Amino acid sequence: MTSLEPDERYSRQVLFRGIGAEGQRKLAASRLAIVGCGATGSALASMLARAGVGTIRIIDRDYVEPSNLQRQSLFDESDAAESLPKAIAAARRVAAFNSQIVIEPCVADVTPANIQSLLEGMQLILDGTDNFETRYLLNDFAVKNSLPWIYTAAVGSYGVTLNVLPGRTACLACIFPDPPQGTFETCETAGILNSAVNLAASITATEAIKLLVGAEAQLRRTLLSFDVWSNDRAEVAADKPRRDCRACGQHQFPHLAGEGRPHITLCGRNSVQIHERHKPVDLAQMSERLKPHGIVRHNQFVLKFWHEPYEMTLFPDGRAIIKGTTDTAVARSLYARYVGT
Ligand SMILES: [Zn+2]
């Protein structure tokens, strides 16, 4: 390991007037969480770790797959071959380019039950998720605890971002009172350009740095959206909370109560996630048990079990992702049969 003086590492950033030596010290003392480490989360973690944010907690429930490599910039082919959890792979990659900060990987799905413990001690939350269920959960948690968070999304050639400073700006629910219903575009239906992701993440990372160094006056107070293909760009004012907002105005936080959050969820095309079991699983033991029934492979973080036409990925906390079906009953019975109840 080369020892690199922090002064040298951050010299070009300290030269930038908006940051300076004082801003750099504030970044080093900062603690932020990135929820979801796919495309946006990868880009955010890379930029903010390189910029010297002192502690970054990376929370993600998934593992690396070959189709991620087109846009999820912290991962490589060996991560996909090993099916490494994204949080673990991201932490390894970040440690290789900045060993002077603390990275806290958490392989977990943020839920109403664990959000408090997963985000404990953080001063800023960044959205790297791909779903509105988690974003509304983050919004409720952030508004209730007066913690800033930044909404970031990208799909197709389109990106959008919003700074939420509870009590001072609009929150996600002020602008969109309810999560979108029915079918809406996702990366799996509309595809995604890695450049749209990186632009959205660049804007968010910059806003995060402004917030952490205290550059309040420079913070954007709009919902900004852009399309890198059509060149359309729009901004919607978001400079104050709406008085009749469910979260900001009425202090109602239904997403924290876990309303409508089942223990079994569809996640992505043709797969189901099961997180109803709270008993930890010994992956080595489970691997022996599953061997007679199909192809099985495991490392310390994850177990993969192929049982035609299904593919099950099992995590040490008992959570599983089953590919090859969208039928939750089929997924549940497969889980019960091979993992237990
Ligand atoms: Zn609000």
Boltz pocket constraint, residues with backbone or C-beta under 6 A from the ligand:
constraints:
  - pocket:
      binder: B
      contacts: [[A, 169], [A, 170], [A, 171], [A, 172], [A, 173], [A, 174], [A, 175], [A, 241], [A, 242], [A, 245], [A, 246], [A, 247], [A, 248], [A, 249]]
      max_distance: 6.0
